Amino acid sequence: MRAGVLAAAALLSGCAGGPQPSDWQLNARGALAQYQRSYFAGDTQLADREFAQARAEIARTGRADLLARAELVRCAIRTASLEFDDCPGFEALRADAGTEEIAYAEYLAGRSARAATEQPLSRLVAAGVRLKTATIAPEGIASAIEVASSQGWRRPLLAWLAVQAKRAEEGGDQAALSRIRRRIDLITTGK
């Protein structure tokens, strides 16, 4: 679960070297991956359709624990983009979730600690949790910006730049604020 989509994909796809994953596993894994790409690109409508497809594929199994994992993927992706909520999709399935899923939900809520992996998504989720719990340093914000930028993840990049801009404004750093706003304009208008 540490790396969000990667872990969910591994859990849904079965073991490598074993039998060929079933259609629902391949379809769910592909839809979750497309959900992340679309969401991070800022295409909410397409992302919502892809997530609904992933849910439908997983629901075919009748396994609420797998649906709970998929909901945690969605919550982690939203956390990386600084869109915090109480993970209502997961909470509706909490009773059927396993201990690892519950532990990850507690982490996303900021009620427990977990080490990030080197995976970009894991690093952004960890930064999002630190921001949510007000334990992030300016270097952590800069690192999150670099991760989102290097991956070309528009939505989280804009969210993290907005945090950096707010801090520059609150600190009275007009030069930094102007630089950040130019960067935001470049992302949003291409100019």
Backbone as ProteinMPNN parsed JSONL, in Angstrom:
{"seq_chain_A": "MRAGVLAAAALLSGCAGGPQPSDWQLNARGALAQYQRSYFAGDTQLADREFAQARAEIARTGRADLLARAELVRCAIRTASLEFDDCPGFEALRADAGTEEIAYAEYLAGRSARAATEQPLSRLVAAGVRLKTATIAPEGIASAIEVASSQGWRRPLLAWLAVQAKRAEEGGDQAALSRIRRRIDLITTGK", "coords_chain_A": {"N_chain_A": [[0.825, -1.196, 0.0], [2.154, 1.154, 0.312], [3.045, 2.565, -1.949], [0.742, 3.38, -3.16], [-0.972, 3.383, -6.049], [0.722, 1.549, -7.349], [1.021, -0.512, -5.479], [-1.646, -1.29, -5.146], [-2.169, -2.138, -7.724], [-0.432, -4.303, -7.877], [-1.545, -5.954, -5.933], [-3.997, -6.444, -7.085], [-3.321, -7.686, -9.437], [-2.141, -10.138, -9.06], [0.414, -12.659, -8.577], [3.614, -12.375, -10.099], [4.843, -14.481, -12.661], [3.121, -16.481, -12.089], [-0.108, -17.852, -12.804], [-1.782, -16.391, -15.633], [-3.089, -13.15, -15.118], [-6.542, -12.564, -14.432], [-9.196, -11.262, -16.538], [-10.667, -9.226, -15.196], [-8.792, -8.329, -13.333], [-6.725, -7.276, -14.923], [-8.173, -5.3, -16.285], [-9.075, -3.695, -14.134], [-6.644, -2.863, -13.01], [-5.567, -1.427, -15.194], [-7.525, 0.583, -15.44], [-7.292, 1.885, -12.96], [-4.697, 2.886, -13.173], [-5.041, 4.609, -15.349], [-6.887, 6.303, -14.2], [-5.254, 7.618, -12.299], [-3.438, 8.943, -14.048], [-5.195, 10.619, -15.514], [-6.407, 12.117, -13.477], [-4.212, 13.438, -12.298], [-3.491, 14.924, -14.492], [-5.471, 16.724, -14.555], [-7.953, 16.209, -15.634], [-10.808, 15.707, -14.565], [-13.335, 14.606, -15.185], [-12.779, 12.428, -16.974], [-11.12, 10.985, -15.275], [-12.92, 10.3, -13.22], [-14.644, 8.602, -14.65], [-12.86, 6.531, -15.3], [-12.215, 5.611, -12.749], [-14.701, 4.684, -11.913], [-14.96, 2.588, -13.706], [-12.877, 0.913, -12.835], [-13.846, 0.297, -10.272], [-16.184, -1.068, -10.992], [-15.137, -3.315, -12.274], [-13.752, -4.535, -10.146], [-15.857, -4.949, -8.385], [-17.152, -7.038, -9.571], [-16.027, -9.258, -8.468], [-17.082, -9.487, -5.971], [-15.725, -8.785, -3.711], [-15.309, -6.848, -1.089], [-13.052, -6.039, 0.278], [-11.102, -5.66, -1.676], [-12.271, -3.566, -3.078], [-12.096, -1.65, -1.097], [-9.332, -1.239, -1.051], [-8.959, -0.095, -3.578], [-10.38, 2.262, -3.208], [-8.735, 3.456, -1.335], [-6.546, 3.967, -2.936], [-7.612, 5.956, -4.565], [-8.035, 7.917, -2.596], [-5.393, 8.369, -1.762], [-4.259, 9.446, -4.082], [-5.735, 11.784, -4.286], [-4.862, 12.982, -1.917], [-2.166, 13.428, -2.527], [-2.552, 15.45, -4.295], [-3.374, 17.426, -2.682], [-6.044, 17.523, -1.966], [-8.048, 17.114, 0.382], [-10.087, 14.862, 2.139], [-12.37, 12.826, 4.014], [-12.006, 10.31, 3.03], [-14.46, 9.005, 2.002], [-15.365, 6.892, 0.355], [-13.733, 4.752, 1.088], [-14.357, 4.631, 3.827], [-16.984, 3.732, 3.792], [-16.557, 1.115, 3.29], [-14.984, 0.174, 5.288], [-15.52, -1.761, 7.303], [-15.127, -4.158, 6.025], [-12.511, -4.122, 5.329], [-9.022, -5.0, 5.442], [-6.386, -5.289, 7.947], [-4.068, -3.96, 7.015], [-5.107, -2.189, 5.143], [-6.727, -0.611, 6.791], [-4.757, 0.484, 8.428], [-3.385, 1.998, 6.518], [-5.358, 3.823, 5.811], [-5.558, 5.193, 8.222], [-3.059, 6.379, 8.243], [-3.295, 8.077, 5.96], [-5.192, 9.789, 6.993], [-3.687, 11.121, 8.775], [-3.266, 10.153, 11.29], [-1.434, 8.266, 11.948], [1.974, 7.16, 11.464], [4.111, 6.593, 8.626], [6.651, 5.404, 6.557], [7.755, 6.888, 3.571], [8.238, 5.566, 0.281], [10.701, 5.528, -2.356], [9.266, 5.992, -4.595], [7.641, 8.278, -6.775], [4.838, 8.886, -6.389], [4.37, 7.913, -3.791], [6.074, 9.59, -2.338], [4.85, 12.089, -2.788], [2.349, 11.66, -1.612], [3.133, 11.27, 1.053], [4.158, 13.824, 1.578], [1.807, 15.282, 1.298], [0.318, 14.273, 3.46], [1.935, 15.213, 5.53], [1.574, 17.964, 5.152], [-1.145, 18.156, 5.685], [-1.151, 17.528, 8.388], [0.228, 19.622, 9.384], [3.03, 19.452, 9.628], [5.01, 19.849, 7.832], [7.994, 21.057, 6.398], [9.406, 23.993, 4.758], [11.272, 22.988, 2.912], [10.215, 20.501, 2.378], [7.933, 21.164, 0.963], [9.075, 22.315, -1.301], [10.365, 20.044, -2.271], [8.16, 18.405, -2.866], [7.051, 19.897, -4.937], [9.085, 19.639, -6.823], [8.978, 16.865, -7.296], [6.355, 16.552, -8.391], [6.634, 18.219, -10.624], [8.739, 16.979, -12.058], [7.489, 14.67, -12.855], [5.539, 15.622, -14.466], [3.011, 16.093, -13.506], [0.338, 17.838, -13.505], [-1.976, 18.731, -11.907], [-1.276, 18.117, -9.095], [1.091, 19.615, -9.041], [0.266, 22.28, -9.449], [-1.275, 22.577, -7.125], [0.646, 22.317, -5.068], [2.333, 24.447, -5.742], [0.595, 26.533, -5.217], [0.448, 26.38, -2.447], [3.084, 27.035, -1.815], [3.135, 29.637, -2.854], [1.282, 30.913, -1.2], [2.615, 30.805, 1.234], [4.863, 32.361, 0.607], [3.639, 34.798, 0.167], [2.509, 35.285, 2.708], [4.864, 35.53, 4.097], [5.841, 37.844, 3.066], [7.523, 37.841, 0.875], [7.952, 39.116, -1.95], [9.39, 38.82, -4.326], [9.773, 36.037, -4.563], [7.09, 35.292, -4.637], [6.235, 36.484, -7.043], [7.796, 35.019, -8.866], [6.775, 32.421, -8.445], [4.108, 32.797, -9.199], [4.473, 33.364, -11.921], [5.342, 30.891, -12.769], [3.06, 29.341, -12.239], [1.315, 30.564, -14.06], [2.572, 29.812, -16.435], [2.084, 27.051, -16.412], [-0.724, 26.967, -16.463], [-1.502, 28.524, -18.66], [0.326, 28.112, -20.633], [2.077, 30.029, -21.388]], "CA_chain_A": [[0.0, 0.0, 0.0], [2.998, 2.34, 0.418], [3.164, 3.322, -3.191], [-0.583, 3.671, -3.706], [-1.422, 2.68, -7.243], [1.589, 0.407, -7.629], [0.685, -1.598, -4.571], [-2.982, -1.782, -5.478], [-2.053, -2.887, -8.972], [0.184, -5.594, -7.565], [-2.509, -6.762, -5.207], [-5.073, -6.823, -7.99], [-2.855, -8.42, -10.604], [-1.649, -11.469, -8.744], [1.869, -12.825, -8.524], [4.332, -12.517, -11.359], [5.314, -15.824, -12.885], [2.016, -17.401, -11.844], [-1.072, -17.869, -13.901], [-2.136, -15.111, -16.254], [-4.151, -12.462, -14.383], [-7.851, -12.604, -15.077], [-9.591, -10.028, -17.221], [-11.064, -8.171, -14.263], [-7.585, -7.786, -12.726], [-6.071, -6.435, -15.929], [-9.027, -4.135, -16.529], [-9.064, -2.831, -12.943], [-5.312, -2.27, -12.917], [-5.469, -0.412, -16.244], [-8.42, 1.703, -15.125], [-6.707, 2.642, -11.844], [-3.547, 3.626, -13.702], [-5.58, 5.706, -16.161], [-7.475, 7.242, -13.244], [-4.175, 8.46, -11.787], [-2.937, 9.828, -15.117], [-6.211, 11.629, -15.826], [-6.598, 12.991, -12.323], [-3.045, 14.301, -12.178], [-3.482, 15.835, -15.636], [-6.525, 17.702, -14.328], [-9.174, 15.809, -16.338], [-11.62, 15.087, -13.525], [-14.397, 13.78, -15.768], [-12.204, 11.174, -17.429], [-10.652, 10.273, -14.081], [-14.096, 9.715, -12.563], [-15.099, 7.462, -15.465], [-11.892, 5.449, -15.145], [-12.35, 5.024, -11.417], [-15.952, 3.908, -11.925], [-14.657, 1.345, -14.426], [-12.09, 0.07, -11.926], [-14.777, -0.191, -9.236], [-17.093, -2.061, -11.587], [-14.367, -4.545, -12.493], [-13.481, -5.151, -8.851], [-17.139, -5.37, -7.808], [-17.515, -8.34, -10.161], [-15.486, -10.319, -7.609], [-17.812, -9.537, -4.715], [-14.762, -8.616, -2.615], [-15.282, -5.482, -0.575], [-11.692, -5.683, 0.696], [-10.412, -5.117, -2.846], [-12.849, -2.241, -3.328], [-11.521, -0.751, -0.091], [-7.983, -0.888, -1.53], [-9.099, 0.846, -4.689], [-10.788, 3.552, -2.632], [-7.541, 4.048, -0.722], [-5.747, 4.507, -4.037], [-8.218, 7.242, -4.911], [-7.771, 8.86, -1.509], [-3.966, 8.704, -1.795], [-4.042, 10.332, -5.229], [-6.298, 13.08, -3.894], [-3.973, 13.539, -0.898], [-0.985, 13.927, -3.236], [-2.988, 16.686, -4.955], [-3.807, 18.31, -1.592], [-7.511, 17.544, -1.907], [-8.267, 16.297, 1.558], [-11.415, 14.535, 2.611], [-12.337, 11.723, 4.98], [-12.015, 9.06, 2.258], [-15.78, 8.405, 2.225], [-15.489, 5.615, -0.339], [-13.123, 3.736, 1.947], [-15.084, 4.527, 5.092], [-18.176, 2.902, 3.563], [-16.11, -0.279, 3.182], [-14.028, -0.072, 6.38], [-15.845, -2.994, 8.031], [-14.626, -5.304, 5.259], [-11.099, -3.893, 5.0], [-8.029, -5.701, 6.256], [-5.617, -4.45, 8.865], [-3.156, -3.091, 6.253], [-5.908, -1.112, 4.558], [-7.123, 0.287, 7.885], [-3.545, 1.209, 8.819], [-3.099, 2.995, 5.483], [-6.382, 4.868, 5.961], [-5.16, 5.989, 9.383], [-1.929, 7.181, 7.767], [-3.808, 9.147, 5.101], [-5.918, 10.724, 7.848], [-2.721, 11.817, 9.613], [-3.322, 9.622, 12.653], [-0.32, 7.332, 12.164], [3.145, 7.463, 10.63], [4.53, 5.576, 7.664], [7.77, 5.889, 5.753], [7.526, 6.93, 2.125], [9.221, 4.893, -0.555], [11.298, 6.449, -3.316], [8.328, 6.184, -5.701], [7.123, 9.654, -6.768], [3.511, 8.994, -5.777], [4.529, 7.716, -2.354], [6.674, 10.808, -1.795], [3.843, 13.16, -2.794], [1.344, 11.335, -0.594], [3.748, 11.559, 2.355], [4.192, 15.283, 1.727], [0.423, 15.703, 1.518], [-0.034, 13.944, 4.845], [2.644, 16.166, 6.398], [0.904, 19.265, 5.054], [-2.428, 18.002, 6.383], [-0.905, 17.516, 9.833], [1.015, 20.828, 9.676], [4.373, 19.069, 10.045], [5.896, 19.932, 6.673], [8.924, 22.184, 6.346], [9.483, 24.576, 3.418], [12.02, 22.084, 2.03], [9.287, 19.448, 1.987], [7.075, 21.737, -0.075], [9.917, 22.41, -2.501], [10.579, 18.678, -2.754], [6.901, 17.963, -3.48], [6.962, 20.61, -6.21], [10.031, 19.007, -7.738], [8.448, 15.539, -7.669], [5.228, 16.748, -9.303], [7.16, 18.801, -11.859], [9.527, 15.995, -12.807], [6.572, 13.679, -13.408], [4.579, 16.282, -15.341], [1.701, 15.953, -12.87], [-0.175, 19.205, -13.493], [-2.853, 19.051, -10.771], [-0.544, 18.269, -7.841], [2.07, 20.699, -9.148], [-0.438, 23.547, -9.19], [-1.677, 22.615, -5.713], [1.832, 22.581, -4.25], [2.772, 25.819, -6.018], [-0.32, 27.426, -4.501], [0.896, 26.38, -1.043], [4.331, 27.802, -1.775], [2.786, 31.039, -3.091], [0.638, 31.437, 0.013], [3.662, 31.001, 2.245], [5.679, 33.511, 0.196], [2.825, 35.991, 0.402], [2.44, 35.492, 4.155], [6.192, 35.946, 4.539], [6.197, 39.12, 2.464], [8.575, 37.64, -0.126], [7.327, 39.471, -3.22], [10.17, 38.266, -5.442], [9.415, 34.609, -4.665], [5.688, 35.229, -5.033], [6.18, 36.779, -8.485], [8.368, 33.862, -9.577], [5.825, 31.307, -8.34], [2.943, 33.13, -10.029], [4.865, 33.17, -13.326], [5.366, 29.442, -13.01], [1.659, 28.911, -12.296], [0.795, 31.04, -15.342], [3.142, 28.954, -17.483], [1.374, 25.767, -16.369], [-2.149, 27.116, -16.782], [-1.761, 29.14, -19.979], [1.355, 27.72, -21.593], [2.823, 31.226, -21.799]], "C_chain_A": [[0.867, 1.258, 0.0], [3.028, 3.165, -0.838], [1.826, 3.477, -3.885], [-0.962, 2.804, -4.875], [-0.58, 1.451, -7.514], [1.24, -0.77, -6.746], [-0.691, -2.164, -4.889], [-2.943, -2.599, -6.754], [-1.446, -4.255, -8.718], [-0.793, -6.502, -6.852], [-3.625, -7.262, -6.115], [-4.602, -7.738, -9.103], [-2.35, -9.816, -10.305], [-0.137, -11.513, -8.81], [2.458, -12.967, -9.909], [4.828, -13.946, -11.481], [4.246, -16.864, -12.637], [1.099, -17.425, -13.042], [-1.368, -16.456, -14.407], [-3.247, -14.445, -15.436], [-5.46, -12.52, -15.166], [-8.189, -11.245, -15.689], [-9.935, -8.916, -16.248], [-9.828, -7.532, -13.625], [-6.873, -6.846, -13.692], [-6.866, -5.156, -16.166], [-9.004, -3.164, -15.345], [-7.724, -2.13, -12.803], [-5.147, -1.156, -13.953], [-6.321, 0.808, -15.949], [-7.876, 2.534, -13.966], [-5.508, 3.464, -12.305], [-4.015, 4.813, -14.538], [-6.253, 6.751, -15.275], [-6.395, 8.193, -12.726], [-3.686, 9.434, -12.852], [-3.928, 10.963, -15.393], [-6.388, 12.614, -14.684], [-5.429, 13.96, -12.192], [-2.93, 15.27, -13.349], [-4.557, 16.912, -15.489], [-7.821, 17.381, -15.029], [-10.052, 15.011, -15.378], [-12.7, 14.185, -14.103], [-13.868, 12.433, -16.234], [-11.727, 10.348, -16.237], [-11.824, 9.592, -13.373], [-14.624, 8.51, -13.33], [-14.161, 6.272, -15.303], [-12.009, 4.796, -13.774], [-13.632, 4.199, -11.327], [-15.748, 2.579, -12.642], [-13.87, 0.391, -13.538], [-12.983, -0.525, -10.84], [-15.685, -1.275, -9.789], [-16.365, -3.386, -11.806], [-14.122, -5.275, -11.174], [-14.769, -5.676, -8.224], [-17.589, -6.723, -8.366], [-17.041, -9.494, -9.287], [-16.292, -10.494, -6.329], [-16.919, -9.33, -3.498], [-14.655, -7.146, -2.208], [-13.883, -5.074, -0.136], [-10.892, -5.12, -0.469], [-10.974, -3.754, -3.24], [-12.289, -1.223, -2.337], [-10.116, -0.32, -0.51], [-8.055, 0.126, -2.656], [-9.507, 2.222, -4.175], [-9.614, 4.237, -1.943], [-6.603, 4.606, -1.784], [-6.292, 5.875, -4.417], [-7.92, 8.284, -3.84], [-6.306, 9.294, -1.504], [-3.669, 9.676, -2.932], [-4.591, 11.724, -4.936], [-5.407, 13.764, -2.844], [-2.722, 14.123, -1.546], [-1.283, 15.249, -3.928], [-3.547, 17.706, -3.966], [-5.313, 18.519, -1.574], [-7.914, 16.569, -0.814], [-9.752, 16.089, 1.809], [-11.279, 13.363, 3.573], [-12.386, 10.368, 4.3], [-13.36, 8.345, 2.392], [-15.975, 7.064, 1.516], [-14.885, 4.478, 0.468], [-13.946, 3.535, 3.208], [-16.345, 3.678, 4.948], [-17.835, 1.417, 3.526], [-15.193, -0.694, 4.335], [-14.283, -1.401, 7.084], [-15.305, -4.233, 7.321], [-13.152, -5.179, 4.894], [-10.207, -4.688, 5.94], [-7.242, -4.738, 7.117], [-4.663, -3.518, 8.131], [-3.922, -1.92, 5.644], [-6.323, -0.114, 5.631], [-5.92, 1.111, 8.344], [-3.215, 2.302, 7.797], [-4.11, 4.142, 5.548], [-6.044, 5.779, 7.139], [-3.984, 6.899, 9.023], [-2.422, 8.351, 6.922], [-4.56, 10.201, 5.904], [-4.972, 11.513, 8.762], [-2.693, 11.325, 11.045], [-2.261, 8.568, 12.94], [0.798, 7.679, 11.191], [3.453, 6.288, 9.721], [5.651, 6.186, 6.844], [7.403, 5.849, 4.272], [8.591, 6.099, 1.427], [9.844, 5.944, -1.464], [10.389, 6.693, -4.517], [7.752, 7.602, -5.637], [5.75, 9.791, -6.103], [3.602, 8.851, -4.264], [5.099, 8.968, -1.694], [5.67, 11.961, -1.743], [2.756, 12.909, -1.761], [1.896, 11.667, 0.789], [3.803, 13.064, 2.604], [2.794, 15.825, 1.986], [-0.036, 15.434, 2.937], [0.656, 14.905, 5.797], [2.019, 17.554, 6.331], [-0.409, 19.229, 5.843], [-2.25, 18.082, 7.889], [-0.031, 18.688, 10.29], [2.403, 20.491, 10.203], [5.372, 19.153, 8.896], [6.748, 21.196, 6.753], [8.923, 22.763, 4.931], [10.246, 23.684, 2.427], [11.147, 20.943, 1.536], [8.344, 19.912, 0.893], [7.852, 21.828, -1.383], [10.164, 21.035, -3.103], [9.324, 18.146, -3.44], [6.711, 18.632, -4.839], [7.879, 19.962, -7.238], [9.535, 17.639, -8.201], [7.326, 15.7, -8.691], [5.701, 17.288, -10.647], [7.89, 17.759, -12.7], [8.657, 14.911, -13.438], [5.584, 14.29, -14.408], [3.155, 16.185, -14.82], [1.13, 17.341, -12.589], [-0.968, 19.543, -12.229], [-2.08, 19.137, -9.454], [0.486, 19.396, -7.884], [1.409, 22.041, -8.858], [-0.843, 23.668, -7.721], [-0.486, 22.957, -4.82], [2.388, 23.978, -4.499], [1.877, 26.828, -5.309], [0.047, 27.5, -3.02], [2.152, 27.232, -0.907], [4.051, 29.298, -1.96], [2.153, 31.66, -1.848], [1.673, 31.71, 1.097], [4.552, 32.193, 1.891], [4.922, 34.809, 0.463], [2.753, 36.307, 1.893], [3.776, 35.968, 4.72], [6.652, 37.258, 3.938], [7.297, 39.025, 1.422], [7.985, 37.861, -1.524], [8.077, 38.905, -4.425], [9.823, 36.794, -5.655], [7.976, 34.465, -5.144], [5.536, 35.499, -6.529], [6.703, 35.606, -9.309], [7.392, 32.686, -9.579], [4.607, 31.579, -9.22], [3.253, 32.994, -11.515], [4.875, 31.686, -13.677], [3.942, 28.886, -13.112], [1.036, 29.33, -13.62], [1.314, 30.183, -16.495], [2.396, 27.615, -17.556], [-0.063, 25.919, -16.877], [-2.416, 27.677, -18.174], [-0.768, 28.696, -21.051], [2.202, 28.88, -22.071], [3.684, 31.726, -20.677]], "O_chain_A": [[0.356, 2.34, -0.288], [3.036, 4.393, -0.759], [1.787, 3.688, -5.097], [-1.244, 1.617, -4.711], [-1.119, 0.405, -7.876], [1.17, -1.905, -7.217], [-0.879, -3.381, -4.899], [-3.605, -3.632, -6.859], [-1.895, -5.253, -9.282], [-0.858, -7.697, -7.142], [-4.135, -8.367, -5.934], [-5.4, -8.493, -9.66], [-2.151, -10.605, -11.229], [0.511, -10.5, -9.074], [1.872, -13.603, -10.785], [5.198, -14.555, -10.478], [4.454, -18.035, -12.951], [1.487, -17.061, -14.152], [-1.216, -15.472, -13.684], [-4.236, -15.094, -15.096], [-5.47, -12.524, -16.397], [-7.557, -10.23, -15.397], [-9.532, -7.772, -16.456], [-9.812, -6.322, -13.397], [-6.466, -5.748, -13.312], [-6.3, -4.065, -16.237], [-8.923, -1.951, -15.537], [-7.673, -0.935, -12.511], [-4.651, -0.075, -13.637], [-5.894, 1.94, -16.18], [-7.985, 3.761, -13.984], [-5.328, 4.604, -11.876], [-3.448, 5.902, -14.445], [-6.196, 7.945, -15.567], [-6.581, 9.41, -12.71], [-3.537, 10.626, -12.581], [-3.538, 12.126, -15.492], [-6.505, 13.818, -14.912], [-5.629, 15.159, -12.0], [-2.328, 16.335, -13.207], [-4.549, 17.901, -16.222], [-8.729, 18.213, -15.026], [-10.032, 13.78, -15.387], [-12.955, 13.107, -13.565], [-14.455, 11.398, -15.918], [-11.921, 9.133, -16.208], [-11.72, 8.432, -12.974], [-15.009, 7.508, -12.727], [-14.614, 5.133, -15.182], [-11.914, 3.575, -13.651], [-13.637, 3.127, -10.722], [-16.301, 1.558, -12.231], [-14.163, -0.804, -13.493], [-12.885, -1.711, -10.528], [-15.928, -2.286, -9.129], [-16.92, -4.454, -11.549], [-14.27, -6.495, -11.099], [-14.767, -6.737, -7.599], [-18.322, -7.46, -7.706], [-17.594, -10.591, -9.358], [-16.198, -11.531, -5.672], [-17.308, -9.66, -2.377], [-14.015, -6.33, -2.873], [-13.551, -3.889, -0.171], [-10.09, -4.205, -0.284], [-10.228, -2.883, -3.687], [-12.039, -0.072, -2.695], [-9.751, 0.844, -0.341], [-7.295, 1.095, -2.68], [-9.017, 3.238, -4.67], [-9.51, 5.463, -1.964], [-5.936, 5.614, -1.552], [-5.537, 6.835, -4.572], [-7.584, 9.423, -4.164], [-6.011, 10.465, -1.265], [-2.908, 10.627, -2.754], [-3.977, 12.727, -5.299], [-5.223, 14.981, -2.881], [-2.268, 15.199, -1.156], [-0.388, 16.07, -4.127], [-4.119, 18.721, -4.362], [-5.79, 19.591, -1.201], [-8.096, 15.374, -1.048], [-10.558, 17.014, 1.704], [-10.163, 12.962, 3.903], [-12.767, 9.377, 4.923], [-13.405, 7.202, 2.846], [-16.679, 6.194, 2.028], [-15.441, 3.382, 0.532], [-14.204, 2.402, 3.614], [-16.729, 2.979, 5.886], [-18.705, 0.566, 3.707], [-14.68, -1.813, 4.34], [-13.329, -2.099, 7.428], [-15.053, -5.252, 7.965], [-12.607, -6.05, 4.216], [-10.58, -5.004, 7.07], [-7.411, -3.522, 7.026], [-4.458, -2.387, 8.574], [-3.433, -0.79, 5.635], [-6.276, 1.096, 5.406], [-6.053, 2.304, 8.617], [-2.811, 3.403, 8.172], [-3.747, 5.302, 5.358], [-6.223, 6.994, 7.061], [-3.928, 8.051, 9.452], [-2.014, 9.491, 7.143], [-4.566, 11.376, 5.537], [-5.392, 12.452, 9.437], [-2.157, 12.0, 11.923], [-2.195, 8.036, 14.049], [0.589, 8.402, 10.217], [3.1, 5.145, 10.009], [5.594, 7.361, 6.481], [6.809, 4.882, 3.794], [9.706, 5.951, 1.926], [9.535, 7.13, -1.343], [10.71, 7.519, -5.371], [7.41, 8.077, -4.553], [5.532, 10.726, -5.332], [2.961, 9.608, -3.535], [4.657, 9.36, -0.614], [5.64, 12.719, -0.774], [2.292, 13.843, -1.106], [1.204, 12.277, 1.604], [3.528, 13.524, 3.712], [2.617, 16.727, 2.805], [-0.703, 16.269, 3.549], [0.049, 15.366, 6.763], [1.942, 18.248, 7.346], [-0.732, 20.165, 6.574], [-3.096, 18.637, 8.59], [0.395, 18.739, 11.443], [2.904, 21.154, 11.112], [6.462, 18.588, 8.981], [6.266, 22.264, 7.13], [8.483, 22.093, 3.996], [9.904, 23.631, 1.245], [11.312, 20.469, 0.412], [7.995, 19.142, -0.001], [7.345, 21.461, -2.443], [10.169, 20.886, -4.325], [9.417, 17.504, -4.486], [6.257, 17.992, -5.787], [7.49, 19.762, -8.389], [9.664, 17.299, -9.377], [7.344, 15.056, -9.74], [5.219, 16.857, -11.694], [7.682, 17.67, -13.91], [9.042, 14.304, -14.437], [4.878, 13.566, -15.111], [2.202, 16.193, -15.599], [1.414, 17.939, -11.551], [-0.669, 20.528, -11.554], [-2.208, 20.137, -8.747], [0.726, 20.057, -6.873], [1.945, 22.847, -8.099], [-0.759, 24.752, -7.142], [-0.598, 23.791, -3.921], [2.865, 24.628, -3.568], [2.354, 27.866, -4.85], [-0.035, 28.567, -2.411], [2.265, 28.049, 0.008], [4.667, 30.131, -1.293], [2.456, 32.798, -1.49], [1.608, 32.726, 1.789], [4.952, 32.951, 2.775], [5.499, 35.793, 0.928], [2.916, 37.459, 2.296], [3.816, 36.714, 5.698], [7.739, 37.739, 4.26], [7.942, 40.027, 1.114], [7.573, 36.912, -2.192], [7.461, 38.552, -5.43], [9.607, 36.357, -6.785], [7.681, 33.602, -5.971], [4.779, 34.804, -7.206], [6.117, 35.247, -10.33], [7.209, 32.032, -10.606], [4.13, 30.679, -9.912], [2.4, 32.558, -12.288], [4.458, 31.292, -14.767], [3.658, 28.056, -13.976], [0.311, 28.551, -14.24], [0.569, 29.869, -17.424], [2.116, 27.114, -18.645], [-0.548, 25.081, -17.638], [-3.427, 27.353, -18.797], [-1.008, 28.89, -22.243], [2.956, 28.751, -23.035], [4.385, 32.726, -20.834]]}, "name": "protein", "num_of_chains": 1, "seq": "MRAGVLAAAALLSGCAGGPQPSDWQLNARGALAQYQRSYFAGDTQLADREFAQARAEIARTGRADLLARAELVRCAIRTASLEFDDCPGFEALRADAGTEEIAYAEYLAGRSARAATEQPLSRLVAAGVRLKTATIAPEGIASAIEVASSQGWRRPLLAWLAVQAKRAEEGGDQAALSRIRRRIDLITTGK"}
